[in-house]
Amino acid sequence: EQKTPQLGYITVIPTVKALQGEHTIELQSTQLKSGVECGWWLCQHTTTQTATLEKQVNMEVAAIRALRSRSQASAAAENDSDSKSTEDDADLAKAMQVIHRRTLEGFVTWCNYVSSATLGSLCRKGLDMAALRDMSAQVMENSTRPPDRLFVEALVLRVMESVGEQMLQCPERLSYLLFHTYQEAGGLWDLGPTNFTIDMDKLHDGLIQMNLHTNPYTRHKMPNGKHELGLNFDDINESGIQCRENVTKTFKEPASMMVVVDFLLCYRIPIMLKLYCLTLSGYIYLGSHQGDDITTTHNGTFLAPKWLRINFLQYVA
């Protein structure tokens, strides 16, 4: 029986007036019992993340003013209240642009990677490549966008990270879900007060399966009725890179003798370097005069080998 999702929402109201835009964040989930509980959880996470994000913006404003103060060759003249207010607004806007780009840096990287996927990729079938490139550009070139819009876009990711808990270990999966959240809200355009919806069930997809079954070598019947191998965080993250709507097993761990083969393949470079060093050490020893006369003497110099040194080079080659 399919459960009806519960809904809760909160209006984003930072303490700084310039960051207030009457934007709302909505949380929907079938895991919570009521809309009141859903709203309570959303309120706790959003309030905390709003305060944290505001502190970061204020620190960036202070850094901008400190840099400007140092760059002045002489003491700044006293400004009237109007120019001081204009300067404060400019500092806040610039600080918000920096924090916005910094917060969504991983999202931009994901957008650029996915938008360059090959024709056979799942990302080509389920995502709008033009929308991906547009969102990436809107984040990197955000100087003309209002601070309140930049604030709520950064806040949505912070709330998703907070509500998702262990999903912080899967940034590509978070970026995939964030793209859909932005897209459902009309994209990264200034459309006035906007509602951003976070689907808690999709956000926790993979964590629930891991809680039930984590052994990657045995199959277990899952709630969807299928017998599946155990998931790990790499599978969840890879599902985001591959643009899979639902989290699934994406990597088959090696078993039996394949573990040895996998080990050799992974560490082939350090192993070869150690073998080269061992070979060089043996070659030097054959001319070191530290053993008996037959073994380490009369074998020529380093660049003009004789006897055992020549045989050693032939065997190694």
Secondary structure as the mmCIF struct_conf table of DSSP 4:
data_model
#
loop_
_struct_conf.conf_type_id
_struct_conf.id
_struct_conf.beg_label_comp_id
_struct_conf.beg_label_asym_id
_struct_conf.beg_label_seq_id
_struct_conf.end_label_comp_id
_struct_conf.end_label_asym_id
_struct_conf.end_label_seq_id
HELX_LH_PP_P HELX_LH_PP_P1 GLN A 2 PRO A 5
STRN STRN1 GLN A 6 THR A 11
BEND BEND1 THR A 15 VAL A 16
HELX_RH_3T_P HELX_RH_3T_P1 LYS A 17 LEU A 19
STRN STRN2 THR A 24 SER A 29
BEND BEND2 THR A 30 LYS A 33
HELX_RH_AL_P HELX_RH_AL_P1 GLY A 35 SER A 71
BEND BEND3 ALA A 73 SER A 74
HELX_LH_PP_P HELX_LH_PP_P2 ALA A 75 ASP A 80
HELX_RH_AL_P HELX_RH_AL_P2 SER A 81 THR A 103
TURN_TY1_P TURN_TY1_P1 LEU A 104 LEU A 104
HELX_RH_AL_P HELX_RH_AL_P3 GLU A 105 SER A 115
TURN_TY1_P TURN_TY1_P2 SER A 116 SER A 116
TURN_TY1_P TURN_TY1_P3 LEU A 119 GLY A 120
BEND BEND4 SER A 121 SER A 121
HELX_RH_AL_P HELX_RH_AL_P4 LEU A 122 GLY A 126
BEND BEND5 LEU A 127 LEU A 127
HELX_RH_AL_P HELX_RH_AL_P5 MET A 129 MET A 140
BEND BEND6 GLU A 141 GLU A 141
TURN_TY1_P TURN_TY1_P4 SER A 143 THR A 144
BEND BEND7 ARG A 145 ARG A 145
HELX_RH_AL_P HELX_RH_AL_P6 PRO A 147 GLY A 164
HELX_RH_3T_P HELX_RH_3T_P2 GLU A 165 GLN A 169
HELX_RH_AL_P HELX_RH_AL_P7 PRO A 171 GLU A 184
TURN_TY1_P TURN_TY1_P5 ALA A 185 GLY A 186
BEND BEND8 GLY A 187 TRP A 189
BEND BEND9 GLY A 192 PRO A 193
STRN STRN3 ASN A 195 ASP A 199
HELX_RH_AL_P HELX_RH_AL_P8 MET A 200 LEU A 203
TURN_TY1_P TURN_TY1_P6 HIS A 204 GLY A 206
HELX_RH_AL_P HELX_RH_AL_P9 LEU A 207 LEU A 212
TURN_TY1_P TURN_TY1_P7 PRO A 216 TYR A 217
BEND BEND10 THR A 218 THR A 218
STRN STRN4 ARG A 219 LYS A 221
TURN_TY1_P TURN_TY1_P8 PRO A 223 ASN A 224
BEND BEND11 GLY A 225 GLY A 225
STRN STRN5 HIS A 227 LEU A 229
HELX_LH_PP_P HELX_LH_PP_P3 GLY A 230 LEU A 231
HELX_RH_AL_P HELX_RH_AL_P10 PHE A 233 ILE A 241
TURN_TY1_P TURN_TY1_P9 GLN A 242 CYS A 243
BEND BEND12 GLU A 245 ASN A 246
TURN_TY1_P TURN_TY1_P10 SER A 256 MET A 257
HELX_RH_AL_P HELX_RH_AL_P11 MET A 258 CYS A 266
TURN_TY1_P TURN_TY1_P11 TYR A 267 TYR A 267
HELX_RH_AL_P HELX_RH_AL_P12 ARG A 268 TYR A 285
TURN_TY1_P TURN_TY1_P12 LEU A 286 GLY A 287
BEND BEND13 SER A 288 HIS A 289
BEND BEND14 GLY A 291 GLY A 291
HELX_RH_AL_P HELX_RH_AL_P13 ASP A 293 THR A 296
BEND BEND15 THR A 297 ASN A 299
STRN STRN6 GLY A 300 GLY A 300
BEND BEND16 PHE A 302 ALA A 304
STRN STRN7 PRO A 305 PRO A 305
TURN_TY1_P TURN_TY1_P13 TRP A 307 TRP A 307
HELX_RH_AL_P HELX_RH_AL_P14 LEU A 308 VAL A 316
#
